Amino acid sequence: MPINYYLFLSLALFTIGMVGVLTRRNAIIIFMCIELMLNAVNLLLVAFSKMHYQAALEAGQLATQAGVEGQLFVFFIMVVAAAEVSVGLAIIVMMYRNVHSVDINFLNRLKH
Amino acid sequence: MSIVQILFWVLAAMALFSALMVITSKNPVYSVLWLIVTFFAISGHYILLNAQFLAVVNIIVYAGAIMVLFLFVIMLMNARQEGAGGSKRWITLAGTVSGGIFLLVLVAALKDSELKTRTAMVMDGQVGLIKVLGNELFTRYVVPFEISSILFLSAMVGAVVIGKKE
């Protein structure tokens, strides 16, 4: 599979997540769009990992470990994302308890 | 078209469509459900790339744990409506246009790059198997692995402290 296909698919997913962050006002949906962007990057990392693995195989290295770092990066990104979600949702719950809304426009009191 | 290509295009279309539905649904519960569909499509891509470990972890962690957390929070706060009829029209327009420009610039920059002739190995390769990744994780990457457990502990404590009623 050409790596370009994965590249453009990931870019499209990332852009959709970015547009969601820019246009929506519900804090939970913004948070979900951030997860979407993380997943787009994960998909691209796995595709690049397989690209390097194939390049190493074609260079004649059997039993190669090329590309394993990319997949471990994805694993650690998932770990960090899980921790981030637990803390972030706790913050959103606390915000809802204080202002009785998850609309981010109510957060502009941080300005003054 | 081979079976691999058909699977790729079906999964890609599914991922893009459900991602679009995530950001266009009015009801946050529907957004969560569409996001689960997106994660399953991405897991399908991982299986297609023979990254079996990550496919399983993606379903367990993302589609399982994280999405249940989202659903619980949404049900707890009954955040059904997006106050006063959603976003302003010009904000939606500006966000979409800037996202489109972002995509345009990156596609234009990358479409003729060196990567044009490279391919990713699909349906084959040992690198994504649990045995290989586990070996790496418990030898060369054992220190980051243990540090991530400390990260989880601190995230758990932080979530409890933040979420606690004063």
Chai-1 contact restraints between the chains, C-beta under 6 A:
chainA,res_idxA,chainB,res_idxB,connection_type,confidence,min_distance_angstrom,max_distance_angstrom,comment,restraint_id
A,M1,B,A120,contact,1.0,0.0,6.0,A-B,restraint_1
A,M1,B,V122,contact,1.0,0.0,6.0,A-B,restraint_2
A,P2,B,T119,contact,1.0,0.0,6.0,A-B,restraint_3
A,I3,B,L115,contact,1.0,0.0,6.0,A-B,restraint_4
A,I3,B,R118,contact,1.0,0.0,6.0,A-B,restraint_5
A,I3,B,A120,contact,1.0,0.0,6.0,A-B,restraint_6
A,L9,B,A12,contact,1.0,0.0,6.0,A-B,restraint_7
A,L11,B,L106,contact,1.0,0.0,6.0,A-B,restraint_8
A,A12,B,L16,contact,1.0,0.0,6.0,A-B,restraint_9
A,L13,B,A19,contact,1.0,0.0,6.0,A-B,restraint_10
A,T15,B,G99,contact,1.0,0.0,6.0,A-B,restraint_11
A,T15,B,F102,contact,1.0,0.0,6.0,A-B,restraint_12
A,T15,B,L103,contact,1.0,0.0,6.0,A-B,restraint_13
A,I16,B,A19,contact,1.0,0.0,6.0,A-B,restraint_14
A,M18,B,G99,contact,1.0,0.0,6.0,A-B,restraint_15
A,V19,B,G95,contact,1.0,0.0,6.0,A-B,restraint_16
A,V19,B,T96,contact,1.0,0.0,6.0,A-B,restraint_17
A,V19,B,G99,contact,1.0,0.0,6.0,A-B,restraint_18
A,G20,B,I23,contact,1.0,0.0,6.0,A-B,restraint_19
A,L22,B,G95,contact,1.0,0.0,6.0,A-B,restraint_20
A,T23,B,S87,contact,1.0,0.0,6.0,A-B,restraint_21
A,T23,B,T92,contact,1.0,0.0,6.0,A-B,restraint_22
A,T23,B,G95,contact,1.0,0.0,6.0,A-B,restraint_23
A,R25,B,E82,contact,1.0,0.0,6.0,A-B,restraint_24
A,R25,B,S87,contact,1.0,0.0,6.0,A-B,restraint_25
A,N26,B,E82,contact,1.0,0.0,6.0,A-B,restraint_26
A,I28,B,P28,contact,1.0,0.0,6.0,A-B,restraint_27
A,I29,B,P28,contact,1.0,0.0,6.0,A-B,restraint_28
A,I29,B,S31,contact,1.0,0.0,6.0,A-B,restraint_29
A,M32,B,S31,contact,1.0,0.0,6.0,A-B,restraint_30
A,M32,B,L35,contact,1.0,0.0,6.0,A-B,restraint_31
A,L36,B,A19,contact,1.0,0.0,6.0,A-B,restraint_32
A,N39,B,I42,contact,1.0,0.0,6.0,A-B,restraint_33
A,L43,B,I42,contact,1.0,0.0,6.0,A-B,restraint_34
A,L43,B,H45,contact,1.0,0.0,6.0,A-B,restraint_35
A,V46,B,L49,contact,1.0,0.0,6.0,A-B,restraint_36
A,V46,B,A51,contact,1.0,0.0,6.0,A-B,restraint_37
A,A47,B,A120,contact,1.0,0.0,6.0,A-B,restraint_38
A,K50,B,L49,contact,1.0,0.0,6.0,A-B,restraint_39
A,K50,B,A120,contact,1.0,0.0,6.0,A-B,restraint_40
A,K50,B,M121,contact,1.0,0.0,6.0,A-B,restraint_41
A,M51,B,R118,contact,1.0,0.0,6.0,A-B,restraint_42
A,M51,B,A120,contact,1.0,0.0,6.0,A-B,restraint_43
A,Y53,B,G125,contact,1.0,0.0,6.0,A-B,restraint_44
A,Y53,B,V127,contact,1.0,0.0,6.0,A-B,restraint_45
A,Q54,B,M121,contact,1.0,0.0,6.0,A-B,restraint_46
A,G67,B,V127,contact,1.0,0.0,6.0,A-B,restraint_47
A,V68,B,V127,contact,1.0,0.0,6.0,A-B,restraint_48
A,V68,B,E136,contact,1.0,0.0,6.0,A-B,restraint_49
A,Q71,B,A51,contact,1.0,0.0,6.0,A-B,restraint_50
A,Q71,B,L54,contact,1.0,0.0,6.0,A-B,restraint_51
A,Q71,B,G128,contact,1.0,0.0,6.0,A-B,restraint_52
A,Q71,B,L133,contact,1.0,0.0,6.0,A-B,restraint_53
A,L72,B,Y141,contact,1.0,0.0,6.0,A-B,restraint_54
A,V74,B,L54,contact,1.0,0.0,6.0,A-B,restraint_55
A,M78,B,V61,contact,1.0,0.0,6.0,A-B,restraint_56
A,V79,B,S148,contact,1.0,0.0,6.0,A-B,restraint_57
A,A82,B,V61,contact,1.0,0.0,6.0,A-B,restraint_58
A,A83,B,L151,contact,1.0,0.0,6.0,A-B,restraint_59
A,A83,B,F152,contact,1.0,0.0,6.0,A-B,restraint_60
A,A83,B,A155,contact,1.0,0.0,6.0,A-B,restraint_61
A,V85,B,I66,contact,1.0,0.0,6.0,A-B,restraint_62
A,S86,B,A155,contact,1.0,0.0,6.0,A-B,restraint_63
A,S86,B,A159,contact,1.0,0.0,6.0,A-B,restraint_64
A,V87,B,A155,contact,1.0,0.0,6.0,A-B,restraint_65
A,V87,B,G158,contact,1.0,0.0,6.0,A-B,restraint_66
A,V87,B,A159,contact,1.0,0.0,6.0,A-B,restraint_67
A,L89,B,L69,contact,1.0,0.0,6.0,A-B,restraint_68
A,L89,B,V73,contact,1.0,0.0,6.0,A-B,restraint_69
A,A90,B,A159,contact,1.0,0.0,6.0,A-B,restraint_70
A,A90,B,I162,contact,1.0,0.0,6.0,A-B,restraint_71
A,A90,B,G163,contact,1.0,0.0,6.0,A-B,restraint_72
A,I91,B,I162,contact,1.0,0.0,6.0,A-B,restraint_73
A,V93,B,G163,contact,1.0,0.0,6.0,A-B,restraint_74
A,M94,B,I162,contact,1.0,0.0,6.0,A-B,restraint_75
A,Y96,B,M77,contact,1.0,0.0,6.0,A-B,restraint_76
A,V102,B,A79,contact,1.0,0.0,6.0,A-B,restraint_77
A,D103,B,G83,contact,1.0,0.0,6.0,A-B,restraint_78
